[in-house]
Amino acid sequence: MKKFFALLLTMVMSVSVLAGCGGSSEPAADDTAERTTFTVGFDAEYPPYGYRTEDGDYAGFDLDLAAEVCARQGWELVKQPIDWNAKDMELNSGAIDCIWNGFTMNGREADYLFSDPYVDNSIVYVVKADSDIQTEADLAGKYVITQAGSSALAALQDKADVVDTFAALDEIADYNTAFMNLEAGTNDAIAVDIGVAQFQLATKADKFRMLEEPLSTEQYAIGFRLDDQELRDTVQATLNEMVEDGTFMEIASNYADYNLDKMVCLGK
């Protein structure tokens, strides 16, 4: 009887070992083949890349691109507005599949798996139309504001000698509020992405203007988790197809009022 139980135990252990090693002999499941939804994390107050319309819908250049990718892959697009300061937590927890919303790749290459860059962006200063501020040097003693966790903030942090001349550098949750502060006179200047600035100037050119000299230049890309190579490659290949058949530029041309058709760089 003891020999029987010993033999039975050996058989059970052998089956367990084979089950545990089975993954090495079978190919890994194709995540994109099984995928039915694609959840994009974006800042809902970051026009023209992502924003809420008067009808309460979410729209924008990046969301339009994502919608076309999903249509071609047979996925349902889930538009997930996020707190920009919590973007890493949202991505790493799996609440979103990517960060796709005017997301600067420069300096973040070790933290995310990025798509190819698709927009050449600049960080600029915006002031009131009647302001006497003409150059960055004129910001000495002034109250400057930018979005918390933004690439504009990172650019300013790289120019500590300039920031030290400001009366204050304020951080705020969204740029819409920053522009309201500027209009009200609470702040003297905003450090902001040029696309966002041009979106505001398109309807409020009488209230705001950009300084000619940019604060910095950078590129936008889609940010994925570091281990999501397959998803990243699938999305990139689809974007490349959109460039080849002209759909990418067709979508960009819908935002020509904000010069996005001149800022895109994918395929150039």
RALINCOR-V977282 format. One record per pair of residues at least 24 apart in sequence whose C-alpha atoms are under 8 Angstrom apart, sorted by the first residue. I is the first residue (numbers start at 1). J is the second residue. Records with the same first field share a line. If there is no record, write none. Layout:
BEGIN
I->J  J
END
This chain:
BEGIN
31->230  231
32->230  231  234
35->75
36->74  75  76
37->75  76  77  78
38->70  75  76  77  78  97
39->77  78  79  80  95  96  97  98
40->66  77  78  79  80  96  97  98  99  100
41->79  80  81  82  87  90  91  96  97  98  99  100  101
42->79  80  81  82  84  99  100  101
43->81  82  83  84  101
44->81  82
45->174  175  176
46->101  174  175  176  196
47->195  196  199
48->195  196  199  255  258
49->101  102
50->101
61->251  252  255
62->100  101  102
63->100  101
64->251
65->248  251
69->235  238  239
72->238
84->148  149  150  173
85->148  149
91->224  225
92->225
97->224  225
98->222  223  224  225
99->222  223  224
100->221  222  223
101->222
102->220  221
103->220  221  222  223
104->151  218  219  220  221
105->218  219  220  221  223
106->218  219
111->226
112->223  224  225  226
113->223  224  225  226  227  228  229  232
114->221  222  223  224  232
115->221  222  223  224  232  233  236
116->221  222  236  266
117->219  220  221  222  265  266
118->219  220  221  264  265  266
119->219  220  221  260  263  264  265  266
120->217  218  219  220  263  264  265
121->193  194  195  217  218  219  220  263
122->193  194  214  215  216  217  218
123->151  152  155  191  192  193  194  214  215  216  217  218
124->191  192  193  194  197  210  211  213  214  215  216
125->189  190  191  192  210  211  214  215
126->189  190  191  192  197  208  209  210  211
127->182  188  189  190  208  209  210  211
128->182  183  188  189  207  208  209
129->205  206  207  208  209
130->207  208
134->211
135->211  212  213
136->211  213
137->162
139->165  166  189
140->165  166  167
141->165  166  167  168
142->166  167  168  187  188  189
143->167  168  169  170  186  187  188  189
144->168  169  170  187  188  189  190  191
145->169  170  171  172  178  187  189  190  191
146->170  171  172  175  178  190  191  192
147->171  172  173  174  175  178  192
148->172  173  174
152->191  192  193
153->191
155->215  216
156->215
183->207
191->215
195->258  259  260
198->258  259
199->257  258
202->257  258
240->267
243->267
END
